[in-house]
Amino acid sequence: MTSSVPMLVSYPLLLWSVGILLARLVLASRTATSRLVNMALALGILSGLAREGAIQSAVASATGTVIDVPLMQQLGTVALLLALAPLIAIALRWRRPEGHASTTTVVMMLALASGALMIVVGSSARGSGEYIDVQPGWRTAVYFALFSAWAAFMPYLYLRVSVGELRRGQLPTQVSMVFWLFAIVAVWGLEEAVSILLMGAFAAIGIARDFVALRVTLNEVSFIYLLAVATLCAALPLWRAVTESLGVDCWTRSIRSLTPMWSDLVQTCPEVVLRHPSPQLSPVHRAHRMCVEIRDSLSLLGRYVEDLPVEGSVDNKSAAQVFYIAAHRRRADEPAGAFIKVPIEPSFDLKQEVRVLAAIGRHWPTEPRLIATTQGEQQ
């Protein structure tokens, strides 16, 4: 397949994709999933490059027609098939997290075998110098059956995962919207796979030539724009990586707001510390860890809490003062008493937990004289 998109459009889009890939290799390659996305994007870019007429001609001239234009056209389609394999591996990891490394290896090997078989059955079309998309014969049916199987299996997995998560419910709004987007795109991908399969079948038996011609035209035009959309999706995590590296993301700001209270509490109750923190923990994991340790510390300090204010409910400022004094009593080795529960707003997810604890942390005393003042007021 050779792209019919003008170079003034396709080349900037390809450069945009390459730039995002390079940025991801630097900023978003810590996890296995990120590396699989990078692999899929790299193969997608190779597919886009192999579809450009000028690049096809340049490669043919440089290799002395060892890799001629028809072979480049088919290699572009094979590269797209290979790009689907890492995405399939990611979806399989969601369904079965255990043994993901072996699953990824098997998927990639099967994709390579399918791509090699496509090149073999496409030899006749390459010899004739025409698209295999329009050549009658069983080879065309096999060629597009192989491609369509992968092109359909990938969206099927994402549709199944998305529907399953949406049916379970209790998802944050943003996560729910992502799964709805996955489901919509997956339905569209299944339609494309079926359409391409029908194109190959119709071309193989020589019927519905108008439909085949329309599908070929769409294939020539659509891929570079699909690559641009896929690159945009791949670029979204970069914003988080950049903001985290600059320390301006919401989770790093939350960590800073919790740190004064958390620091005092873990020094007072060192037994709540989960383990030695890893420098590779993401800000969201660090914030989660801090919230757990703060909650555990406040629970332990319940036996060192003195009488609560008798008038009105305990607000965030009062709670901060009560717990600060309780921490001071524990550090002073004063005897523990009966457990007193300090009312704290409950939370249902990590973001709400951070908000609840940060509201108390904003009133956490930072000057020792506050202890004496507060104690004097209570006497």
C-alpha positions as CSV (number, residue, x, y, z in Angstrom):
1,M,0.0,0.0,0.0
2,T,1.2,3.5,-0.9
3,S,-0.1,6.5,0.9
4,S,-2.1,9.0,-1.2
5,V,-1.8,11.7,1.5
6,P,0.2,14.8,0.4
7,M,3.8,14.9,1.7
8,L,3.1,18.3,3.3
9,V,0.6,16.5,5.5
10,S,2.1,13.0,6.0
11,Y,5.7,14.0,6.8
12,P,4.9,16.5,9.6
13,L,2.6,13.8,11.1
14,L,5.4,11.2,10.9
15,L,7.8,13.6,12.5
16,W,5.3,14.3,15.2
17,S,5.0,10.6,15.9
18,V,8.8,10.1,15.9
19,G,9.2,13.0,18.4
20,I,6.6,11.5,20.7
21,L,8.3,8.1,20.5
22,L,11.7,9.6,21.4
23,A,10.1,11.5,24.3
24,R,8.4,8.3,25.5
25,L,11.7,6.4,25.4
26,V,13.2,8.9,27.8
27,L,10.2,9.6,30.0
28,A,7.8,6.7,29.8
29,S,9.6,3.4,29.6
30,R,9.7,2.3,33.2
31,T,7.0,-0.3,33.1
32,A,6.4,-3.3,30.8
33,T,3.2,-1.8,29.6
34,S,4.9,1.5,28.6
35,R,7.6,-0.5,26.7
36,L,4.9,-2.4,24.8
37,V,3.2,0.9,23.9
38,N,6.6,2.2,22.7
39,M,7.1,-0.9,20.6
40,A,3.6,-0.6,19.0
41,L,4.2,3.1,18.2
42,A,7.6,2.3,16.7
43,L,6.2,-0.4,14.5
44,G,3.3,2.0,13.5
45,I,5.8,4.6,12.5
46,L,7.7,2.1,10.4
47,S,4.5,1.1,8.7
48,G,3.8,4.8,8.0
49,L,7.2,5.3,6.6
50,A,7.0,2.2,4.4
51,R,3.8,3.6,2.9
52,E,5.4,6.8,1.6
53,G,6.0,6.7,-2.1
54,A,9.3,8.7,-1.9
55,I,10.6,6.4,0.8
56,Q,9.6,3.3,-1.2
57,S,11.5,4.6,-4.2
58,A,14.6,5.6,-2.2
59,V,14.8,2.2,-0.5
60,A,14.4,0.5,-3.9
61,S,17.2,2.6,-5.4
62,A,19.5,2.1,-2.4
63,T,19.1,-1.7,-2.2
64,G,19.3,-2.2,-6.0
65,T,15.7,-3.5,-6.1
66,V,16.4,-6.2,-3.5
67,I,13.7,-4.4,-1.6
68,D,11.5,-3.1,-4.4
69,V,8.4,-0.9,-4.2
70,P,5.9,-3.8,-4.1
71,L,7.8,-5.5,-1.3
72,M,7.9,-2.1,0.6
73,Q,4.1,-1.8,0.2
74,Q,3.6,-5.2,1.8
75,L,6.1,-4.6,4.5
76,G,4.1,-1.6,5.5
77,T,1.1,-3.8,6.1
78,V,3.1,-6.4,7.9
79,A,4.6,-3.7,10.2
80,L,1.0,-2.7,11.0
81,L,0.2,-6.3,11.9
82,L,3.2,-6.4,14.2
83,A,2.2,-3.2,15.8
84,L,-1.1,-4.8,16.9
85,A,0.8,-7.6,18.7
86,P,2.1,-5.5,21.7
87,L,-1.4,-4.0,22.1
88,I,-2.8,-7.4,22.2
89,A,-0.2,-8.4,24.8
90,I,-1.3,-5.4,27.0
91,A,-4.9,-6.5,26.8
92,L,-4.0,-10.1,27.7
93,R,-2.0,-8.8,30.7
94,W,-5.1,-7.0,32.0
95,R,-7.1,-10.2,31.8
96,R,-4.4,-12.5,33.2
97,P,-1.6,-10.6,35.0
98,E,0.3,-13.8,35.8
99,G,2.7,-15.1,33.3
100,H,2.6,-11.9,31.2
101,A,6.2,-12.2,30.0
102,S,5.7,-15.6,28.4
103,T,2.3,-14.5,26.9
104,T,4.0,-11.5,25.3
105,T,6.7,-13.7,23.8
106,V,4.1,-16.1,22.3
107,V,2.1,-13.2,20.9
108,M,5.1,-11.6,19.2
109,M,6.3,-14.9,17.8
110,L,2.8,-15.6,16.3
111,A,2.7,-12.2,14.8
112,L,6.1,-12.6,13.2
113,A,5.0,-15.9,11.8
114,S,1.8,-14.4,10.4
115,G,3.8,-11.5,8.9
116,A,6.3,-13.9,7.2
117,L,3.4,-15.9,5.8
118,M,1.8,-12.8,4.4
119,I,5.1,-11.9,2.6
120,V,5.2,-15.5,1.2
121,V,1.7,-15.5,-0.2
122,G,2.1,-11.9,-1.5
123,S,5.0,-12.9,-3.8
124,S,2.7,-13.4,-6.8
125,A,1.2,-9.9,-6.5
126,R,4.7,-8.4,-6.1
127,G,5.7,-10.2,-9.3
128,S,2.8,-8.6,-11.2
129,G,3.5,-5.2,-9.8
130,E,0.0,-4.6,-8.6
131,Y,-1.7,-4.3,-5.2
132,I,-2.5,-7.7,-3.7
133,D,-5.7,-5.9,-2.5
134,V,-7.1,-6.2,-6.0
135,Q,-5.5,-9.4,-7.4
136,P,-7.9,-12.4,-7.8
137,G,-6.9,-15.7,-6.3
138,W,-6.7,-17.6,-3.0
139,R,-3.4,-15.9,-2.0
140,T,-5.3,-12.6,-1.6
141,A,-7.9,-14.3,0.6
142,V,-5.2,-15.8,2.8
143,Y,-3.2,-12.6,3.0
144,F,-6.1,-10.5,4.3
145,A,-7.5,-13.3,6.4
146,L,-4.2,-13.3,8.3
147,F,-4.2,-9.5,8.7
148,S,-7.9,-9.3,9.6
149,A,-7.6,-11.9,12.3
150,W,-5.1,-9.8,14.1
151,A,-6.9,-6.5,13.3
152,A,-10.1,-8.0,14.8
153,F,-8.6,-9.8,17.8
154,M,-7.0,-6.7,19.2
155,P,-10.3,-4.6,19.4
156,Y,-12.2,-7.6,20.5
157,L,-10.0,-7.9,23.6
158,Y,-10.3,-4.2,24.4
159,L,-14.0,-4.3,23.9
160,R,-14.3,-7.3,26.2
161,V,-12.1,-5.7,28.9
162,S,-13.9,-2.4,28.6
163,V,-17.4,-3.8,28.8
164,G,-16.4,-6.0,31.8
165,E,-15.0,-3.1,33.7
166,L,-18.0,-0.9,32.9
167,R,-20.4,-3.6,34.1
168,R,-18.6,-4.0,37.4
169,G,-19.1,-0.3,38.0
170,Q,-17.7,1.8,40.9
171,L,-15.2,3.4,38.6
172,P,-14.1,7.0,38.9
173,T,-15.6,9.2,36.2
174,Q,-12.4,9.7,34.3
175,V,-11.6,6.0,34.3
176,S,-15.2,5.2,33.2
177,M,-14.8,7.7,30.3
178,V,-11.6,6.0,29.2
179,F,-13.3,2.6,29.1
180,W,-16.2,4.0,27.1
181,L,-13.7,5.5,24.6
182,F,-11.9,2.1,24.4
183,A,-15.3,0.4,23.7
184,I,-16.2,2.9,21.0
185,V,-12.8,2.7,19.3
186,A,-12.9,-1.1,19.6
187,V,-16.3,-1.3,17.8
188,W,-14.9,0.9,15.0
189,G,-11.8,-1.4,14.8
190,L,-13.9,-4.5,14.5
191,E,-15.9,-2.9,11.7
192,E,-12.6,-2.0,9.9
193,A,-11.3,-5.6,10.3
194,V,-14.5,-7.1,8.9
195,S,-14.5,-4.6,6.0
196,I,-10.9,-5.4,5.1
197,L,-11.6,-9.1,5.3
198,L,-14.6,-8.7,3.0
199,M,-12.4,-6.7,0.6
200,G,-9.8,-9.5,0.5
201,A,-12.6,-12.1,-0.1
202,F,-14.3,-10.1,-2.8
203,A,-11.1,-9.4,-4.5
204,A,-10.1,-13.0,-4.4
205,I,-13.2,-14.2,-6.2
206,G,-13.5,-11.1,-8.4
207,I,-16.8,-9.6,-7.2
208,A,-18.0,-6.3,-5.7
209,R,-15.2,-4.4,-7.5
210,D,-16.6,-1.0,-6.5
211,F,-16.5,-1.9,-2.8
212,V,-12.9,-3.2,-3.2
213,A,-11.8,0.0,-5.0
214,L,-13.4,2.1,-2.3
215,R,-11.7,0.1,0.5
216,V,-8.3,0.4,-1.3
217,T,-8.8,4.2,-1.5
218,L,-9.6,4.4,2.2
219,N,-6.6,2.3,3.0
220,E,-4.4,4.7,1.1
221,V,-5.7,7.7,2.9
222,S,-6.6,6.7,6.4
223,F,-3.5,5.2,8.0
224,I,-1.5,8.3,8.5
225,Y,-4.4,10.0,10.3
226,L,-4.9,6.9,12.5
227,L,-1.3,7.0,13.4
228,A,-1.6,10.6,14.4
229,V,-4.5,9.8,16.7
230,A,-2.7,6.8,18.2
231,T,0.3,9.1,18.7
232,L,-1.9,11.6,20.5
233,C,-3.1,8.9,22.9
234,A,0.5,7.8,23.4
235,A,1.5,11.4,24.2
236,L,-1.0,11.8,27.1
237,P,1.2,10.0,29.7
238,L,4.1,12.4,28.8
239,W,2.2,15.3,30.3
240,R,2.1,13.4,33.6
241,A,5.8,12.5,33.3
242,V,6.8,16.1,32.6
243,T,4.7,17.5,35.5
244,E,6.0,14.8,37.8
245,S,9.6,15.6,36.9
246,L,9.0,19.3,37.5
247,G,7.2,18.5,40.8
248,V,4.0,20.4,39.8
249,D,1.6,17.4,39.4
250,C,-1.3,17.1,41.8
251,W,0.2,14.1,43.6
252,T,3.5,15.7,44.3
253,R,1.7,18.8,45.6
254,S,-0.4,16.5,47.8
255,I,2.8,15.0,49.2
256,R,4.2,18.4,50.0
257,S,1.0,19.3,51.9
258,L,1.0,16.1,53.9
259,T,4.7,16.0,54.7
260,P,4.8,18.2,57.9
261,M,2.1,16.1,59.6
262,W,3.3,12.8,58.2
263,S,6.9,13.5,59.3
264,D,5.9,14.2,62.9
265,L,3.6,11.2,63.0
266,V,6.1,8.6,61.6
267,Q,8.7,9.8,64.0
268,T,6.2,9.4,66.9
269,C,4.9,6.1,65.6
270,P,7.8,4.5,63.7
271,E,6.1,1.1,63.8
272,V,3.6,2.3,61.1
273,V,6.3,2.7,58.5
274,L,5.5,0.1,55.9
275,R,9.0,-0.4,54.5
276,H,12.0,1.5,53.3
277,P,10.7,3.7,50.4
278,S,11.9,3.0,46.9
279,P,13.2,6.0,44.9
280,Q,11.3,4.5,41.9
281,L,7.9,4.8,43.5
282,S,5.6,7.2,41.5
283,P,4.1,10.2,43.3
284,V,0.7,8.5,43.5
285,H,2.2,5.5,45.2
286,R,4.1,7.7,47.6
287,A,1.0,9.7,48.4
288,H,-0.9,6.4,49.0
289,R,1.8,5.2,51.3
290,M,1.8,8.4,53.3
291,C,-2.0,8.3,53.7
292,V,-1.8,4.7,55.0
293,E,0.9,5.6,57.5
294,I,-0.9,8.7,58.6
295,R,-4.1,6.8,59.2
296,D,-2.3,4.1,61.2
297,S,-0.5,6.7,63.3
298,L,-3.8,8.5,64.1
299,S,-5.3,5.2,65.2
300,L,-2.4,4.5,67.5
301,L,-2.6,8.1,69.0
302,G,-6.2,7.5,69.9
303,R,-4.9,6.1,73.3
304,Y,-3.1,9.4,73.9
305,V,-5.9,11.7,73.1
306,E,-7.1,13.9,75.9
307,D,-10.7,15.0,76.2
308,L,-12.2,16.3,73.0
309,P,-13.7,19.8,72.8
310,V,-17.1,19.7,74.5
311,E,-18.8,22.3,72.4
312,G,-19.6,21.7,68.7
313,S,-18.1,19.1,66.4
314,V,-14.4,18.5,66.0
315,D,-13.3,20.5,62.9
316,N,-10.0,20.0,61.0
317,K,-8.2,22.6,63.1
318,S,-9.3,21.0,66.4
319,A,-8.4,17.5,65.1
320,A,-4.9,18.7,64.2
321,Q,-4.3,20.2,67.6
322,V,-5.7,17.1,69.4
323,F,-3.5,14.7,67.5
324,Y,-0.5,17.0,67.8
325,I,-0.8,17.0,71.5
326,A,-1.4,13.3,71.6
327,A,1.8,12.8,69.6
328,H,3.7,15.0,72.0
329,R,2.4,12.9,75.0
330,R,3.5,9.7,73.3
331,R,7.0,11.0,72.6
332,A,7.2,12.1,76.2
333,D,6.4,8.5,77.3
334,E,3.3,9.5,79.1
335,P,1.0,6.5,79.9
336,A,-1.6,5.5,77.3
337,G,-5.2,5.7,78.3
338,A,-8.5,4.5,77.0
339,F,-8.9,4.8,73.3
340,I,-10.8,8.0,72.2
341,K,-12.1,8.2,68.7
342,V,-11.6,11.5,67.0
343,P,-14.2,12.0,64.3
344,I,-12.5,12.2,60.9
345,E,-14.4,12.4,57.6
346,P,-14.4,9.1,55.8
347,S,-13.1,8.7,52.3
348,F,-13.9,6.4,49.4
349,D,-10.9,6.7,47.2
350,L,-7.3,8.0,47.3
351,K,-8.1,11.4,46.0
352,Q,-10.7,12.0,48.7
353,E,-8.4,10.5,51.3
354,V,-5.7,13.0,50.4
355,R,-8.2,15.9,50.6
356,V,-9.4,14.7,54.0
357,L,-5.9,14.3,55.5
358,A,-4.5,17.4,53.8
359,A,-7.4,19.5,55.4
360,I,-6.1,18.4,58.8
361,G,-2.5,18.8,57.8
362,R,-3.0,22.4,56.9
363,H,-3.7,23.1,60.6
364,W,-0.8,20.9,61.8
365,P,1.1,23.0,64.4
366,T,4.6,23.8,63.5
367,E,5.6,25.8,66.6
368,P,6.2,24.1,70.0
369,R,4.6,27.0,71.9
370,L,1.3,25.9,70.5
371,I,1.4,22.9,72.8
372,A,1.8,25.0,75.9
373,T,-0.9,27.4,74.7
374,T,-3.4,24.7,73.9
375,Q,-2.7,22.8,77.1
376,G,-3.1,26.1,79.1
377,E,-6.4,26.7,77.5
378,Q,-7.7,23.3,78.4
379,Q,-6.7,23.5,82.1
